[in-house]
């Protein structure tokens, strides 16, 4: 199977051939249709996480994914072969990643793609979408309140900006005062 991976700390990411994953109990096997790159991936690729997390080289980059379920292991409910899913590949060590043709991911970190949502968009929702959701939930805007989303041009901000349902959204523009 082809994947984009680093072979050592700080080594350039390259196209590699690795064995196809087998889903363990509680995991689903997904044929990846799309993924996205996040700051975390850049930290992994540059070697900045050396000593912080276990690395099992080659380390395949990419945490976000969207794709189609190809197999469901024991202990998984709610998914069947052929389901369109998206999510975040979460494992305690670095090694598996979504810049690959297939991934074996814990089913707990996957969800079915909503009707009408394309794979490219779904594949970019994982980390940024979770961060945006958690930020809005933490603020708990009430109906009629104004919510200011600072830095709304990045992935998290773009997703969080329309999220405060019922709250008025403030638009903030930087202006030079003379």
N, C-alpha and C positions, 0 to 999 in steps of 0.2 A: 504494500500500500504506500502511496506517496504522501508526504507531509512536509511542512516547512518547519525546520528545527534548528536549534543550536547544539553543537556537539561538545562544547566546553564553556566555561564562564567567559563571557565577553566575545565568544567566537561569532562570526557572522552567521546569520540565518541562511540556510541553504535547503534546497530540495533534497530529501533523503528517501530511501526505501526502508520501511519498517514493517514488522508483522502486523496484520490486521488484529484489532483488539477482540477479545472475547468477553462478553458481559458477565460479571460476577453476580451473585445473588443481590437482588435489589437494584440492578442496573438494566438499562435498555441500550441496545445497539442502534446507533443513528447513522444513516448516510447523510453526511453534511452537505447542505446546499449552499449555505452562506455563513460567514463569520465576520467579525469586525476586530479592529485593533484598538486597544485601550492603553492608557498609561502603564498599567500593570504589565502588559506585554513588552513595552519598551524597557521597563525595569528588569524583567527577566532576560531579555535579549542582551542588554548591556552588562549583565553580571552583577547588578546592584543588589540582588537578593542573595548573593553568596553568604552563607552562614546564617541566614534568616529562615530558610526553608530547605528541606531536603531536595536535592536535584538528582534525578535519575536520567542520565544522558542516554540517547539524545532527548533533549527537552523540546517537545512540540509546542509552538506558540499558539495563543488564542484561547480565550475563556468563553466567549459568547458563541452560540451556535443556533442554527435553524436547519431542519432537515426532516427526514422521513424515518420512522421507526422500522428497522429491519428484523429485530428480534427482541423478545421480552423474556427476562430471566425469572427464576423462582422468586417469590416475595414481592412481585410488582403487580399492583392493581391499577386499573384506570387507563392503561395503554394497550393497544393492540398493533400488530404489524400493519403498516400503511398509514398510521397516524402522522400528521404533520405536527412537529413539535419545535419548541425553542427553549433556550435556557442558558445556564452557566455551568461549565464543567468544573465541579468543585471536588477536589481530592486533597488529602493532607500533604502530598508531596508534589513536586513539579516533575513532569515527564509526559503525561498525556496532555494533548491540547487539541483545539478545534481547527487549526490550520492543517487538517488531514481529511482524507476521504471518508473515514468513519471514526466514530468515537463510541466508547462504552462509558456511559455517564450514570451516576446515581439518579434514579427516577424522581427522587424528592426534589431535584433541582431542575426539573423539566416541566413544561406545561404544553397543552395543545394550543396550536396557533388558531386565533380567532378567524372566523370566516371573513374573507376580504383582505386580510393582511398578507402581503407578499413575503416571500422568504428573505429577500434582501433587508427589508425593514425589521422583520422578526429577528434576524441574525445580529442586529445591532442593539437590541433591547436589553440584553442580559444584565451586564454590570451597570450601565448608565441608567437603565430603566429602574433597576432595584434601588440605586442611590437616589434617584429623583423621587420615587414613591416613598422611601423611608424619610427623606427630608421633608416632604409635604406632610406626612403623617406626624412627624415630630413637632411641626409648627401648629398643627390642628387649626387651620383658618376656619373661622365661623362665617355663616352667611352674612353678607354685607361688609365684612372686613376687607381691607386692602392688603394684598400680598405682594411684596416686592421680591422679585427673583433677580438677584444680582449675579452678573456673569452669565446671562441667559443665552450666550452664543456658543457655549460648549455643549457636549452631548447631554450632560445631566440637566443643565439649564433649559435647553430646548425642549426636553421632555417635561420638566417640572413646570415650565411657564404656563401651560394651559390647565394644569392639574388642580389648582385650588377651586373645586366646584362650589359655586355659590359665593365665593369671595370675589371682590373686584380686583382686577390685576392692575397694578401700577406700572406705568411705563416710565423708565428712568433714562434720561439722555444726559450725557455729559456735555456741558456747554461752557465755553470760555466766557468769562465775565470781563468786560472792559472797564 
